[in-house]
Amino acid sequence: MISIPLKQHVGSPCQPIVSVDEKVRRGQLIAEPSGLGARIHSSVDGIVKVVSDGEIQIESSSVQSDEYIKIENTDSHLEAIRLAGIVGAGGAGFPAHVKFDVSLGDGVIIANAAECEPILHHNVTFMEESADQILRGLQYVVGITGASKGIIAIKPKYKQAYVALHKQAREMTNVEISLLPDIYPAGDERVIVRELLGVELAPGELPLKAGAVVTNTETLKNVTLAIEERRPVITKDLTVGGKVLEAREGRVFLDVPIGTPVQKLIESCGGYEVGHGEIVLGGPFTGKRGQEKDVVTKTTGGVLVAVEFPEDTRKVGMIACECGADETRLREIAEAMGAEVVGEEKCKRMVEVNGRYRCDLPGSCPGQTEKVLALRKKGAQIILTGTCED
């Protein structure tokens, strides 16, 4: 049984268009957006067993076909992206057909190949193996937006991926490769724009302000598949790692069917190591607490099993930042340790923009002495923080 969530994107949940006991095929459209959103397709052949406001559960057939129902024919590349249900595969899941519906002129499309989160390396693996697919996707988006060129932003430490990309790009006049500093969070859109274009975006400003659109490499993979093979988004690339017997340093899985239970992926890696802690969905810095029953979605990048939290009943102060754990996540960790939270602070670089706190200079962590002293005055004996250097 697989469960396909009806909200895997920015916007409202999709509306189901299938019924209980209906037979569905891999690639079949099963839900459509009612506003901002992205279409959802079945990732398996099977029978619909549950249809609710939040999910569609499908009992998978014992034999699965390698074939899939293709999206409708269209001469428009942007329309193919919409029909395929493509969203940003490396972030919040913003619908790609909306993001790419712009006219850039002298602007650029930037492929974010930073892969900043530790342990996760599925994007790098795919670049090493299929650089041409990413570059073709980049060229398609350059054409859709009328951009002057495409830029791949990558860290120099990913040597094999860089070589593979460079080999494919050297015959392309509208694509170049640029290197990012090996810092966290080099993959942040504002850091990429600053390092590659020399434009310092204010907190809350989008790359479009600098004449750029930034997109994840897996998103570009899906663009290529939609345009060339009329394939909808029915699988996800991800990394399993942590306290797992056969994936300690991270094991890459390509083309995992959407809706696959997290438990199944952990079991496929030999199960848990003794003394494991919680499941984290995403990367170590920005991931969220997960459960075995959670499933792979269009934005799932990692399934990590953490170490056990140490028992520590001392009073704790928290410093949250945009680039790492927020207050909710830090409080989860404190509670798991058995600690009492006596105070909360935000990184000194955090500024409020439209009701949300953002970093005013990502990639440059300041000292937090005054925040630490403030928490000490509140009785904190230990400090929990996200990614700050001090």
C-alpha positions as CSV (number, residue, x, y, z in Angstrom):
1,M,0.0,0.0,0.0
2,I,1.3,3.4,-0.9
3,S,-0.1,6.8,0.3
4,I,0.2,9.8,-2.0
5,P,-0.3,13.1,-0.2
6,L,-2.5,15.7,-1.9
7,K,-0.2,18.6,-0.9
8,Q,3.4,18.2,-2.1
9,H,3.8,21.8,-3.1
10,V,3.4,25.4,-2.2
11,G,-0.3,26.2,-2.4
12,S,-3.5,24.4,-1.6
13,P,-4.0,20.6,-1.6
14,C,-5.0,19.1,-4.9
15,Q,-8.5,17.7,-5.5
16,P,-8.8,13.9,-6.1
17,I,-10.2,12.9,-9.5
18,V,-10.3,9.1,-8.8
19,S,-12.6,7.0,-6.7
20,V,-12.3,4.1,-4.3
21,D,-11.9,0.7,-6.0
22,E,-10.9,2.4,-9.3
23,K,-8.0,0.8,-11.1
24,V,-5.1,3.2,-11.8
25,R,-2.0,2.9,-13.9
26,R,1.5,4.3,-13.3
27,G,1.6,7.9,-14.5
28,Q,-2.1,8.4,-14.4
29,L,-3.4,11.8,-13.3
30,I,-5.1,11.3,-9.9
31,A,-5.4,14.8,-8.5
32,E,-5.5,18.3,-9.8
33,P,-4.8,21.7,-8.2
34,S,-7.7,24.0,-7.4
35,G,-5.4,27.1,-7.3
36,L,-1.7,27.4,-6.9
37,G,-0.3,23.9,-7.0
38,A,0.9,21.0,-9.2
39,R,-0.8,18.0,-10.6
40,I,-0.3,14.6,-8.9
41,H,0.0,11.3,-10.7
42,S,0.0,7.7,-9.5
43,S,3.5,6.3,-9.1
44,V,2.3,2.7,-9.3
45,D,-0.2,0.4,-11.0
46,G,-2.9,-0.6,-8.5
47,I,-6.3,-0.2,-7.0
48,V,-7.5,2.9,-5.1
49,K,-8.4,2.0,-1.6
50,V,-8.8,5.3,0.2
51,V,-9.6,8.8,-1.0
52,S,-9.6,11.6,1.6
53,D,-8.9,15.3,1.8
54,G,-5.2,14.6,2.6
55,E,-4.2,11.6,0.6
56,I,-5.0,8.8,-1.9
57,Q,-4.0,5.3,-0.8
58,I,-3.3,2.8,-3.6
59,E,-2.9,-1.0,-3.2
60,S,0.0,-1.7,-5.5
61,S,-0.3,-4.6,-8.0
62,S,2.1,-7.5,-7.4
63,V,3.6,-6.9,-10.8
64,Q,4.6,-3.4,-11.8
65,S,5.0,-2.2,-15.3
66,D,8.0,-0.1,-16.4
67,E,5.7,1.8,-18.7
68,Y,3.7,4.8,-17.6
69,I,0.8,6.9,-18.9
70,K,2.4,9.9,-20.7
71,I,1.3,13.5,-20.2
72,E,-0.8,15.1,-23.0
73,N,0.9,16.1,-26.2
74,T,1.9,19.8,-26.3
75,D,4.2,22.0,-28.3
76,S,4.8,24.3,-25.3
77,H,7.6,23.3,-23.0
78,L,6.1,25.4,-20.2
79,E,2.8,23.6,-20.6
80,A,4.7,20.2,-20.5
81,I,6.2,21.2,-17.2
82,R,2.7,22.1,-15.9
83,L,1.2,18.9,-17.1
84,A,3.9,16.8,-15.5
85,G,3.3,18.3,-12.1
86,I,6.9,19.5,-11.6
87,V,7.8,21.4,-8.4
88,G,11.0,22.6,-6.9
89,A,12.6,19.3,-5.9
90,G,15.1,20.8,-3.5
91,G,13.0,23.2,-1.5
92,A,9.4,24.0,-0.5
93,G,8.0,22.6,-3.7
94,F,7.0,25.8,-5.6
95,P,5.2,24.9,-8.9
96,A,7.8,25.0,-11.7
97,H,5.4,26.1,-14.4
98,V,4.7,29.3,-12.3
99,K,8.3,29.9,-11.5
100,F,9.5,29.6,-15.1
101,D,6.7,31.8,-16.5
102,V,8.8,34.9,-16.7
103,S,10.7,36.9,-19.3
104,L,14.3,37.3,-18.2
105,G,15.9,39.0,-21.3
106,D,19.5,39.6,-20.2
107,G,18.9,37.6,-17.0
108,V,20.1,34.1,-16.2
109,I,18.9,30.7,-15.1
110,I,21.0,29.3,-12.3
111,A,21.1,25.5,-11.6
112,N,21.7,25.1,-7.9
113,A,24.1,22.1,-7.6
114,A,25.5,23.1,-4.2
115,E,24.2,20.0,-2.3
116,C,25.0,21.7,1.0
117,E,23.4,19.4,3.6
118,P,25.8,16.8,5.0
119,I,25.2,13.1,4.1
120,L,22.9,14.0,1.2
121,H,24.6,13.3,-2.1
122,H,21.9,12.1,-4.5
123,N,22.1,15.2,-6.7
124,V,25.9,14.9,-7.0
125,T,25.5,11.2,-7.9
126,F,23.0,12.0,-10.6
127,M,25.2,14.8,-12.0
128,E,28.1,12.3,-12.2
129,E,26.0,9.8,-14.0
130,S,23.7,11.9,-16.1
131,A,25.1,15.4,-16.5
132,D,23.7,15.7,-20.0
133,Q,20.1,15.3,-18.7
134,I,20.5,18.2,-16.3
135,L,22.2,20.4,-19.0
136,R,19.4,19.8,-21.5
137,G,16.9,20.7,-18.8
138,L,18.8,23.9,-18.1
139,Q,18.8,24.8,-21.8
140,Y,15.0,24.2,-22.0
141,V,14.4,26.6,-19.1
142,V,16.8,29.2,-20.7
143,G,14.6,28.9,-23.8
144,I,11.3,29.2,-21.9
145,T,12.4,32.3,-20.0
146,G,14.3,34.0,-22.8
147,A,17.4,34.1,-20.5
148,S,20.8,35.0,-21.9
149,K,22.4,31.9,-20.5
150,G,22.3,29.2,-17.9
151,I,24.8,28.9,-15.1
152,I,25.5,25.8,-13.0
153,A,26.6,26.7,-9.5
154,I,28.7,23.9,-7.9
155,K,31.3,23.5,-5.2
156,P,34.8,22.6,-6.3
157,K,35.0,19.6,-4.0
158,Y,32.5,17.7,-6.2
159,K,35.2,17.0,-8.8
160,Q,33.7,14.1,-10.7
161,A,30.4,16.0,-11.0
162,Y,32.2,19.1,-12.2
163,V,34.2,17.2,-14.8
164,A,31.0,15.4,-16.1
165,L,29.2,18.7,-16.3
166,H,32.1,20.5,-18.0
167,K,32.5,17.8,-20.5
168,Q,28.9,18.1,-21.6
169,A,28.8,21.9,-21.4
170,R,31.9,22.7,-23.4
171,E,30.0,22.6,-26.7
172,M,27.1,24.7,-25.4
173,T,27.5,28.5,-26.1
174,N,24.7,29.5,-23.6
175,V,25.8,27.4,-20.6
176,E,28.7,28.0,-18.1
177,I,29.8,26.5,-14.8
178,S,30.7,28.7,-11.8
179,L,32.2,27.6,-8.5
180,L,30.7,28.3,-5.1
181,P,32.6,28.6,-1.9
182,D,32.6,25.5,0.2
183,I,30.5,27.0,3.0
184,Y,27.1,26.4,4.5
185,P,24.6,27.5,3.2
186,A,26.1,28.1,-0.2
187,G,22.9,26.6,-1.7
188,D,20.8,29.4,-0.3
189,E,19.4,31.4,-3.3
190,R,20.7,34.7,-2.0
191,V,24.2,33.3,-1.4
192,I,24.2,31.9,-5.0
193,V,23.1,35.3,-6.4
194,R,25.7,37.1,-4.3
195,E,28.6,34.8,-5.2
196,L,27.8,34.4,-9.0
197,L,26.2,37.8,-9.9
198,G,27.7,40.1,-7.3
199,V,24.2,41.3,-6.2
200,E,23.4,41.4,-2.5
201,L,19.7,40.7,-2.2
202,A,17.9,42.1,0.9
203,P,16.1,39.6,3.2
204,G,12.8,38.6,1.5
205,E,13.9,39.7,-2.1
206,L,13.8,37.0,-4.7
207,P,16.5,36.2,-7.3
208,L,14.3,37.7,-9.9
209,K,15.2,41.1,-8.5
210,A,18.7,40.4,-9.8
211,G,17.5,39.1,-13.1
212,A,17.9,35.5,-12.1
213,V,15.8,32.3,-11.5
214,V,17.4,29.7,-9.4
215,T,16.3,26.0,-9.7
216,N,17.4,22.7,-8.3
217,T,19.2,20.2,-10.5
218,E,16.7,17.4,-9.9
219,T,14.0,19.9,-11.0
220,L,15.9,20.2,-14.3
221,K,16.1,16.4,-14.6
222,N,12.3,16.4,-14.4
223,V,12.0,19.1,-17.0
224,T,14.0,17.0,-19.4
225,L,11.9,13.9,-18.7
226,A,8.6,15.9,-19.2
227,I,9.6,17.5,-22.5
228,E,11.5,14.6,-24.1
229,E,9.7,11.6,-22.7
230,R,6.3,13.1,-21.6
231,R,6.9,11.6,-18.1
232,P,5.1,13.1,-15.1
233,V,6.7,13.4,-11.7
234,I,6.2,9.9,-10.2
235,T,9.6,9.3,-8.6
236,K,12.1,11.1,-6.3
237,D,15.8,10.9,-5.9
238,L,17.0,10.8,-2.2
239,T,19.6,9.7,0.3
240,V,19.2,7.3,3.2
241,G,21.8,7.6,5.9
242,G,22.8,7.8,9.6
243,K,22.2,5.0,12.1
244,V,21.2,2.5,9.4
245,L,23.1,-0.8,8.9
246,E,23.9,-0.5,5.2
247,A,23.8,3.3,4.8
248,R,26.0,4.8,7.5
249,E,27.7,7.3,5.2
250,G,24.6,7.8,3.0
251,R,23.2,5.6,0.3
252,V,21.6,7.1,-2.8
253,F,18.3,5.9,-4.2
254,L,17.3,7.2,-7.6
255,D,13.7,7.1,-8.9
256,V,11.9,6.0,-5.7
257,P,8.2,5.9,-6.4
258,I,6.3,8.8,-4.8
259,G,4.3,7.5,-1.8
260,T,6.9,4.9,-0.7
261,P,6.9,4.5,3.1
262,V,10.0,5.7,4.9
263,Q,10.1,2.3,6.8
264,K,10.5,0.4,3.6
265,L,13.6,2.5,2.6
266,I,15.2,1.9,6.0
267,E,14.5,-1.8,5.8
268,S,16.0,-1.9,2.3
269,C,19.2,-0.7,3.9
270,G,19.3,-3.4,6.5
271,G,17.3,-1.7,9.2
272,Y,18.4,0.3,12.2
273,E,21.7,0.2,14.0
274,V,21.5,-0.5,17.7
275,G,21.1,2.7,19.7
276,H,19.4,4.7,17.0
277,G,17.4,7.9,17.7
278,E,14.7,9.7,15.7
279,I,14.0,9.8,12.0
280,V,14.8,13.0,10.2
281,L,13.3,13.9,6.8
282,G,15.6,16.1,4.9
283,G,19.1,17.1,5.8
284,P,20.8,17.3,9.2
285,F,20.5,21.1,9.4
286,T,17.1,21.8,8.1
287,G,15.3,18.5,8.2
288,K,12.1,17.8,10.2
289,R,11.3,15.0,12.6
290,G,9.7,12.1,10.7
291,Q,8.1,8.7,11.4
292,E,8.2,5.3,9.8
293,K,4.7,5.8,8.3
294,D,5.7,9.0,6.5
295,V,6.1,8.7,2.7
296,V,8.3,10.0,0.0
297,T,7.0,13.1,-1.7
298,K,8.2,15.3,-4.6
299,T,10.4,17.3,-2.2
300,T,11.8,14.5,0.1
301,G,15.6,14.8,-0.1
302,G,16.7,12.6,2.8
303,V,15.7,9.9,5.2
304,L,18.2,10.0,8.0
305,V,18.3,8.1,11.3
306,A,19.9,10.0,14.1
307,V,21.8,8.9,17.1
308,E,20.0,8.8,20.4
309,F,19.8,12.1,22.2
310,P,21.9,12.3,25.3
311,E,19.9,12.6,28.5
312,D,20.5,16.0,29.9
313,T,18.1,17.6,32.4
314,R,19.9,20.9,32.7
315,K,18.2,24.2,31.8
316,V,18.6,25.0,28.1
317,G,18.6,28.2,26.1
318,M,17.9,28.2,22.3
319,I,19.3,30.3,19.5
320,A,17.3,29.8,16.3
321,C,18.5,30.8,12.8
322,E,17.0,30.7,9.3
323,C,19.7,28.5,7.9
324,G,19.2,25.7,10.4
325,A,16.9,24.6,13.2
326,D,14.0,26.9,14.1
327,E,12.4,27.2,17.6
328,T,10.1,24.3,17.0
329,R,12.9,21.9,16.0
330,L,15.2,23.1,18.8
331,R,12.4,22.6,21.4
332,E,11.8,19.0,20.0
333,I,15.4,18.2,20.6
334,A,15.4,19.8,24.1
335,E,12.3,17.8,25.1
336,A,13.9,14.6,23.7
337,M,16.9,15.2,26.0
338,G,14.7,15.8,29.0
339,A,15.9,19.4,29.3
340,E,13.9,22.4,30.5
341,V,13.7,25.3,28.0
342,V,14.2,28.6,29.9
343,G,14.8,31.0,27.1
344,E,14.6,31.6,23.3
345,E,16.7,33.9,21.2
346,K,17.2,34.4,17.4
347,C,20.6,34.7,15.7
348,K,21.7,38.3,15.7
349,R,21.5,38.3,11.8
350,M,17.8,37.5,11.8
351,V,15.5,40.3,10.7
352,E,11.7,40.3,10.4
353,V,10.3,40.6,6.9
354,N,6.5,40.4,6.4
355,G,6.1,38.4,9.6
356,R,8.9,36.0,8.9
357,Y,12.4,36.1,10.3
358,R,15.2,35.9,7.7
359,C,19.0,36.0,7.7
360,D,20.4,39.4,6.5
361,L,23.7,37.9,5.4
362,P,23.5,34.1,4.9
363,G,26.8,32.3,4.8
364,S,28.5,34.7,7.3
365,C,27.8,33.5,10.8
366,P,28.4,36.1,13.5
367,G,29.4,35.7,17.1
368,Q,26.5,35.2,19.5
369,T,28.1,36.3,22.8
370,E,25.3,38.8,23.7
371,K,22.6,36.2,22.9
372,V,24.4,33.6,25.1
373,L,24.7,36.1,28.0
374,A,21.0,36.9,27.7
375,L,20.1,33.3,27.9
376,R,22.5,32.8,30.9
377,K,20.6,35.6,32.7
378,K,17.4,33.6,32.2
379,G,19.1,30.6,33.9
380,A,20.3,28.6,30.8
381,Q,23.1,26.1,31.6
382,I,23.5,24.8,28.1
383,I,22.8,26.3,24.7
384,L,21.1,24.6,21.7
385,T,21.6,26.4,18.3
386,G,21.3,25.7,14.6
387,T,24.4,26.4,12.4
388,C,26.1,29.3,14.0
389,E,29.9,29.2,14.3
390,D,30.1,30.7,17.7
